[in-house]
């Protein structure tokens, strides 16, 4: 999905408010589709239970970004377009056991 005027912040405060409480949100498509400030607030308020992201509004994600501080958020590097050997090498550096296992197998 390309990031365009129509797709930027498709998932914002209004879209999140329409979801069921406890929703889990994943984005591996394109950074900027989810409004990160809205997601952070929805997680803090308990509306969004968890999120998994491998694309971000600003890449690389800054070390002090609020998403990194939330225990129910899993952040991984975007591995999709990389050749298999590079995905494996990146995953092995990841702190996520799930990501490491998926890339190696």
N, C-alpha and C positions, 0 to 999 in steps of 0.2 A: 504494500500500500504506500503510495507516495505521500509525502507531507505537502499538502496544498492548503490554500485558504479554507477549503471545505473540510479538510481532515484535521487541521490543527485544533487541538483541544476538543476533539469529538467527545472525549470523556472529561467533562468538567463538573462543577458543583451541581448543576441541574441534572446532568445525566446520572451522576452517582446517587442523587437523592431519589431517583426513580427505581433504584435497585433494591432488592430485599436486604434487610439488615443481616450482616454476616457474610455478605458476598465476598468471594475471593477473586481478585483481578490479576490477570496475566497479560503481559505485553512483550512480544518478541517480534513485532512487526516494524514499528518505526517510532523513534523518539519524537515527542511533541504531539502525539495523538492523545496522550493522557496529560492533563494539566496536573503537574506534580504537586503544586501547592494544594489543589483540591483533594488529591489523593491523600496527602499527608494529614490534612485536617480530618478527612473522613475516617482514617485509621485511628487517629487520636480520639475521636468522638465515639469510636466503637461501631460505626456503621459498616466499614470495610474491615473484615476479619484478617485478611492477609493479602499480600501482593507478591508477585514474582515478576521481575523485570530484567531484561537484558539489553534494553535500549532506553535512552534518556534524552531529556531536552538538551542538555549540554553534555557532550562526551569529550573526554572521559568525565565521569561523574566526580565532582570535587570531593576531596577527602573529608571535608567537614560538612557535607550535604546532610540535610535532615533525614533523608531516606535511610542513610547508613546507621542512624541511631534507633530505628524502629525495629523491635525484635520480631515482628511478624512479617517483615519484608525480606525476601531473598533477592539478592542482586548478583548477577553473573555477567561476564563479558559476552558480547554478541558474537556467537560462533558460526552462525548460519552460513555465510558465503565462503568461509575458509576451507581450504583443502583438508581432507581427513587427518593427515599427520599434524597439521597446524592446530586443528581443533583439539586433538589429543594432547598436544604440548601445552596449550592454553588451559585446558581442563585440569591437567595434572598440577598446575600452579594454583588452581582455585581452592579456596577454603571449603567449598561445598562438596561433601562426599557424594551426593547424588549426581552432581554435574560430572565429577571425576569418573564415577562408575559408568554413566551413560556414554561418555566419550570414549572410554577405553574398550567397552564391549562391542 
